[in-house]
Structure formats: structure tokens, C-alpha cells
């Protein structure tokens, strides 16, 4: 059985050795994430080159996702690296303070905090492990009392319960990082902390301009991690190619208990709107130091798969953990088991649904036909990958093979659930292309004599959005 759910792995010190990265790819990595919160521009360029080289050696194509840092809403640094805050203690967050912090006050990377908060607001630090209540704002000083204490160390993040921080999604650093990411033509660009569709439209425009020398346009992923993004999720989805359920900062802003239902809602909305969706944050957290996951982590990954996520993502587990390859292996095994338990209900997917485009109707017709005929595969000859994307929005046990002449389309489709993208030569004649497609899949061991498969293509060949033909074939 071939896994439908894709795996996104973050590259870091634990996974930058070529042999380790190759083993990770062979274990099941489909997309490599470069985290722009760490490292310099040349570091990311070098890692992108490494990913391409290792993927070629492993005999597979993987996509590269450049993940922008976003605004630094953090405290400054402390004498000795940290301080211990006690419940009831008075503590000052000082935007004008430039010295090392102490047990009474600390500086801020985010200078607008005094204008974003008012008495009674709750500030959550270090992913919610510490809680401060705002008592007053005096000029550049935010005076607080400690509601939940603990150790506060250098550069820990700040969230406001319920959201409301005005920091822009795209900083000057992000704009420079977009240029860096376009220099190696990343397939996906993930934008941190977008609040609305405008943030995503601006990021797309900047990326398209930066990618113009290479005629490259990346797919845009909106990381949903602000409470303000939830009410306008449909607008953000329309302005993006996909979303990431970024459960860390989101949980701090909306509360841990609200996240599971939001995750299901976001996955459902993304699929309904023909967008991709990645589920992220602490999926296999214990495997940073342990060789096996907890039962709760196994259930978490399996539930995301059963919800219909395109991909599950690993962060510190592969970037800095002790067991990056083992983590990939475990995650792939969990996804396979969960997929085996999925129900297929193609008919209900199409009830009362109308398709306004010929290519979309053909894609849906291929799913319906392949399901009821018991086809071995669905084959989509596609330039842009749109046909394969539409097919992948519906649960079906039949694997979808997307054959394209465009390398960038092949790499982008590595993120689509249940889609196996392959590169094939260009053919101007439809019948020649159909014969070549069958030959390629027979050579790959996908199809054998006697197997039936459904194949879609467009005539004339080679035009994005031109899929207008569905044919059912049997291998001779």
C-alpha cells in the first residue's frame, strides 16, 4: 500500500548531513522545510542546494518550503540568560530598555507592545508557560503582575490572549528572505502570522517580482497562528494556495482546548476550497529525545490523517532531534495505518455539487469511474497540476499518478494528498502521449498486463487548464 498523506520535515543541524538527509528522504520525506527564523541567507541557499543534490541521489523529487520568520514579538535578553518570576510579582516589559534584563524588567524586540495592550489584558510568554496580567501602561513601560510564574529566558515569544497585536505579517527581514528563497526557486513560501487576505496578496506579489528573473512563481502557504485569522479564514484561503494549521502560537492565542475543533474546521475548509493543508506543531515532540512516540502522539498524527490533511509536519523532531530518520519512519507507518481505516464515499462528495469548468468535471468523473470500476490507478496528464489537485480533495483508495512535463509542477504536487507526481517527456500528439504514459507506469511497476486505469488529458496537448478527455484503458 502506498502512503497518501505527505510528510514535511524541517532541515536543521540534526538533518543537514547528506547521508542522514538521504535516509530521511528514502524513509518518506516529501517536502523539506527551511526555517528562516534561524541562519543566514547563504545557509539557506546552501541547504537548498543540498536538498536538490540529495534528492537526485535518492531518485525522487521533493519540494522545498521556505518558512518566513515573521514579526519578532519577543522579550530581550537577561543577565545570566534568564530570570525566575514568582506568582504575584511585579514585572515590567520596557520597550525603551536596551540593557540586559533582570528580575524587575526586560527590554522588548517588539517596540509597539505598549500601544497594543491595556490594563486587564493577559500576556502569554514562552508558548503560554508564563502568564502576565497588564496592570498599567506608562509611556514605553508595560507594568504587569505575574499570574503564572516560572523561568523566563532570552528572546522568548510574547502572545496576547485573544490576539490583537498589530505587528505586520511581513517584516523587512521577510522581504529580504523572499528574495533569497526565490534565488533557489522554492516551490512553497510559508507566511507567518498573516491576519488577512491582504497579507497573503502582498507576499505573493513580492515573491512573484523576486522570482521574475527565473520566471518562477511559488505556491503560497498561510500559517494560521493568529486569532484574527480565524474569522477571515475563507478570505485567506482564497488568497493562498494552502494553509498550515500552526498549532503552537494559535493555541496560545485561542487556548489549547479550542485547537482540535479549529484544526478539523481548517482542514475541511481547505479541502472544500481546493487548497492544500499542512498540520504542524509537536506532532512527534517526544521523539526529539526518545526513539518511539507516545500513544497520544500516534493518535494525534492518525487523527490529522483521518481529518484529511494533505501533510503532517515535523519541526524540532528532524531539525534538532536525536532520531530524525526514525521519526519519519514512525510517522509514515502511522499514516498508512490510519489511511487503511478511512471510509470512501465518493457519491456523497458529489451530491448537490456543481462544476462550472470542463477540466474540473473531467477530474471528478475520473474519480467516480475509477472507484466503481476498481481501477488500479488514476492517471492525470497535467501541465499545472490543477487536475491532480482537484482529484486529491476527495478520499479514494485508488492512487493518483500525475504525469507532467514541468519540473516545478512535479515538485509542487509532492505535497498533494494521494498524488504521485512523475516527469514525462512532452508530446504534441494525444495518442502518442497516452501510449507513453502507460509505458512509463508499466516500467515503474504501477501497472501490469490486465490492469485497468482511468486517464485524463487535454486536447490539444500542453495547455494548462485544458483537460477535456477521460478514457478508461486496460493494459495489454
Helices and strands as residue ranges (DSSP letters): E 6-10, H 18-27, E 31-35, H 41-58, E 63-67, G 79-81, E 82-85, E 90-94, E 105-107, H 113-116, E 122-125, E 130-138, E 141-148, E 150-153, E 158-160, H 172-183, E 188-191, H 197-210, G 212-214, E 219-224, H 227-230, H 233-238, E 242-246, H 247-254, H 256-272, E 276-280, G 285-288, H 295-307, E 311-314, H 316-319, H 324-340, H 346-350, H 358-373, E 377-381, H 386-392, E 400-404, H 407-412, G 413-415, E 419-423, H 430-443, E 452-458, E 467-474
